[in-house]
Amino acid sequence: MEENCCRTTSRDEAERRRLINRLSRIEGQIRGLKGMLEKDVYCADILNQSAAVSAALNAFNRELLSSHIHSCVVRDIRSGDDSAADELMVVIGKLLK
C-alpha cells in the first residue's frame, strides 16, 4: 500500500465515527466469511456473503470518495491546484478496477 507521509485529511468526529463503524461492520463480515469457510459452508452461501462484503466496501468507498471530492478536491482546485482533478481520476481508476 502506498503511503504519503505528509498529507492528512481533517475529518469531523461524526464522519470519522461513521467511517470507522462501516469498516468495523465489514471487518465482522470478513470474519464471518472466514468462519463459513472453516465450517465448510456451501459455496453458493459463501459467495452470497462475499457479494454482501463487496457491496459494503463499495458503499464505504462511495462515502469516502464523496467526502474527498467535497472537501479536499474542491479546496485544492479553488486554491489553483488543478492537479487535484488528475489525482482524483487516478483514484477513481483504481476503484473501478
Buried (B, 14 or more C-beta within 10 A) or exposed (E): EEEEEEEEEEBEEEBEEBBEEBEEBBEEBBEBBEEBEEEEBEEEEBEEBBEBBEEBBEEBBEBBBEBBBEBBBEEBBEEEEEEBEEBBEEBEEEEEE
